[in-house]
């Protein structure tokens, strides 16, 4: 069973002015589309062909580099599109908001830690808010298209929020200004979607 490139849940320009429509169109169609096609090629005719992406990633150390890179790219982007929206709520509420407050000492403290993880990830990669194996909220980052679901991740768990800090995610608008891109990411987070991910992860 082949993986399918998911549709964006909004128009390419929905995240303007913070993430431009041209970047979204290229990022979704070319990059995510590329990972999807190459993942299908890598698993075709193997025992992975009928497994979920989560199950594939959980044993990624036993699979090829092509499966690791493209499986991560497929999953990471699928999560990324779903946790953004235009004109959304600026802060988490409810259980997630309270748990962020209790875990990090306040939303601003969480934002600073997450932003630092994204800004200091050398080269290409992702920053994450995840639920670790003990059920605790944790901030981490991973290189390339790795993620916390992978059995080789330094910090393992279920990601509920992720930020792509590959240059293709921001370079057309921000060039080398990654911190500005990170700051503006907080203006398009769909905290309702993150809260739903949190509920499922717990």
C-alpha positions as CSV (number, residue, x, y, z in Angstrom):
1,X,0.0,0.0,0.0
2,X,1.6,3.2,-1.2
3,X,1.7,6.3,1.0
4,X,-0.2,9.3,-0.4
5,X,0.8,13.0,-0.3
6,X,-1.8,14.5,2.0
7,X,-3.6,17.7,0.9
8,X,-2.8,20.9,2.8
9,X,-5.7,21.7,5.2
10,X,-5.7,25.3,3.9
11,X,-4.7,27.4,0.8
12,X,-1.0,28.0,0.0
13,X,-1.4,31.6,1.0
14,X,-3.3,31.0,4.3
15,X,-0.2,31.5,6.5
16,X,0.8,34.9,5.0
17,X,2.5,37.1,5.8
18,X,4.5,34.8,8.2
19,X,5.0,31.9,5.7
20,X,4.7,32.9,2.1
21,X,2.5,31.1,-0.4
22,X,5.3,30.3,-2.8
23,X,7.3,28.6,-0.1
24,X,4.3,26.6,0.9
25,X,3.6,25.5,-2.7
26,X,7.2,24.4,-3.3
27,X,7.6,22.9,0.2
28,X,4.4,20.8,0.0
29,X,4.4,19.8,-3.7
30,X,8.1,19.4,-4.4
31,X,9.7,18.5,-1.0
32,X,6.9,16.6,0.7
33,X,5.9,15.1,-2.6
34,X,9.5,14.0,-3.2
35,X,9.8,12.3,0.2
36,X,6.5,10.5,-0.4
37,X,7.5,9.1,-3.8
38,X,10.9,8.1,-2.6
39,X,9.5,6.4,0.5
40,X,7.2,4.4,-1.7
41,X,10.1,3.4,-3.9
42,X,12.2,2.4,-0.9
43,X,9.5,0.1,0.6
44,X,8.0,-1.4,-2.5
45,X,8.0,-5.2,-2.5
46,X,9.3,-5.3,1.1
47,X,7.7,-6.3,4.4
48,X,7.3,-2.6,5.1
49,X,4.8,-2.2,2.3
50,X,1.7,-2.7,4.5
51,X,3.0,-1.1,7.8
52,X,2.0,2.2,9.2
53,X,4.6,5.0,9.1
54,X,4.7,5.1,12.9
55,X,5.6,1.3,13.0
56,X,8.2,1.8,10.3
57,X,9.8,4.7,12.2
58,X,9.8,2.8,15.5
59,X,12.3,0.3,14.1
60,X,14.1,2.6,11.7
61,X,17.6,1.5,12.8
62,X,16.9,-1.8,11.0
63,X,16.0,-0.2,7.7
64,X,17.9,1.5,4.9
65,X,19.0,5.1,4.8
66,X,16.4,5.8,2.1
67,X,13.6,4.6,4.4
68,X,15.0,6.6,7.3
69,X,15.3,9.9,5.4
70,X,12.2,9.7,3.3
71,X,10.0,8.0,6.0
72,X,11.0,10.8,8.4
73,X,10.4,13.4,5.7
74,X,7.0,12.0,5.0
75,X,5.9,11.8,8.6
76,X,7.4,15.1,9.8
77,X,5.8,17.2,7.1
78,X,2.4,15.6,7.5
79,X,2.5,16.7,11.2
80,X,3.9,20.1,10.3
81,X,1.0,21.1,8.0
82,X,-1.6,20.0,10.5
83,X,-0.3,22.1,13.5
84,X,-0.4,25.4,11.6
85,X,-3.3,27.7,10.6
86,X,-3.9,31.3,9.7
87,X,-5.2,33.6,12.4
88,X,-5.1,31.1,15.1
89,X,-5.0,31.3,18.9
90,X,-1.7,32.6,20.1
91,X,-1.4,30.5,23.2
92,X,-2.4,27.0,24.3
93,X,-5.3,26.6,26.6
94,X,-6.9,23.9,28.7
95,X,-4.9,20.8,29.8
96,X,-2.1,21.4,27.4
97,X,-1.7,25.1,28.4
98,X,-1.7,24.1,32.1
99,X,0.8,21.3,31.5
100,X,3.2,23.6,29.6
101,X,2.9,26.1,32.4
102,X,3.7,23.4,35.0
103,X,6.5,21.7,33.0
104,X,8.4,24.7,31.7
105,X,7.5,27.4,34.3
106,X,5.3,29.4,31.9
107,X,4.5,29.7,28.2
108,X,7.3,32.2,27.6
109,X,9.8,29.9,29.2
110,X,8.6,27.1,26.9
111,X,8.7,29.4,23.8
112,X,12.3,30.4,24.7
113,X,13.4,26.8,25.1
114,X,11.7,25.6,21.9
115,X,13.1,28.6,19.9
116,X,16.6,27.9,21.2
117,X,16.3,24.3,20.1
118,X,15.2,25.4,16.7
119,X,17.8,28.1,16.3
120,X,20.8,26.1,17.5
121,X,20.1,22.9,15.5
122,X,23.2,22.9,13.3
123,X,22.4,22.6,9.6
124,X,19.1,21.0,8.7
125,X,16.6,19.5,11.1
126,X,13.6,19.9,13.3
127,X,12.6,21.2,16.7
128,X,10.0,19.3,18.7
129,X,7.6,19.5,21.6
130,X,6.9,15.8,22.4
131,X,5.5,13.6,25.1
132,X,8.4,11.4,26.2
133,X,8.1,7.7,27.3
134,X,7.3,8.7,30.9
135,X,4.4,10.9,29.7
136,X,6.3,14.2,30.3
137,X,6.4,17.2,27.9
138,X,9.9,17.7,26.5
139,X,11.6,20.0,24.0
140,X,14.2,18.4,21.7
141,X,15.6,18.7,18.2
142,X,16.8,16.2,15.6
143,X,19.0,16.3,12.6
144,X,17.9,16.0,9.0
145,X,14.5,14.2,8.8
146,X,14.9,12.3,12.1
147,X,12.2,12.5,14.7
148,X,11.4,11.3,18.3
149,X,9.4,8.3,17.1
150,X,12.6,6.7,15.8
151,X,14.3,4.1,17.9
152,X,17.7,5.9,17.4
153,X,16.5,9.3,18.6
154,X,18.4,10.8,21.5
155,X,15.0,11.8,23.1
156,X,12.3,9.3,22.3
157,X,8.5,9.9,22.4
158,X,5.5,11.1,20.5
159,X,5.9,14.5,18.8
160,X,2.9,16.8,19.1
161,X,4.4,20.0,17.6
162,X,7.3,20.3,15.1
163,X,9.1,23.1,13.3
164,X,11.0,22.5,10.1
165,X,14.3,24.4,10.2
166,X,15.6,23.1,6.8
167,X,16.4,26.2,4.7
168,X,13.8,25.1,2.1
169,X,11.2,25.9,4.8
170,X,12.0,29.6,5.1
171,X,14.8,30.8,2.7
172,X,12.7,32.5,0.1
173,X,11.3,34.9,2.6
174,X,13.8,34.9,5.5
175,X,17.1,34.0,3.8
176,X,19.6,33.5,6.7
177,X,17.2,35.0,9.3
178,X,16.2,31.7,11.0
179,X,15.4,33.3,14.3
180,X,12.8,35.6,12.7
181,X,11.2,32.6,11.0
182,X,11.1,30.8,14.3
183,X,9.5,33.9,16.0
184,X,6.8,34.1,13.3
185,X,6.1,30.4,13.5
186,X,4.4,31.0,16.9
187,X,1.9,33.3,15.1
188,X,0.6,30.4,13.0
189,X,0.5,27.5,15.4
190,X,-2.9,25.7,15.6
191,X,-2.9,25.0,19.3
192,X,-6.2,23.1,19.0
193,X,-4.5,20.6,16.8
194,X,-1.5,20.4,19.1
195,X,-3.8,19.8,22.1
196,X,-5.5,17.0,20.1
197,X,-2.1,15.4,19.4
198,X,-1.3,15.8,23.1
199,X,-4.5,14.1,24.2
200,X,-3.8,11.1,21.8
201,X,-0.1,10.9,22.9
202,X,-1.0,10.7,26.6
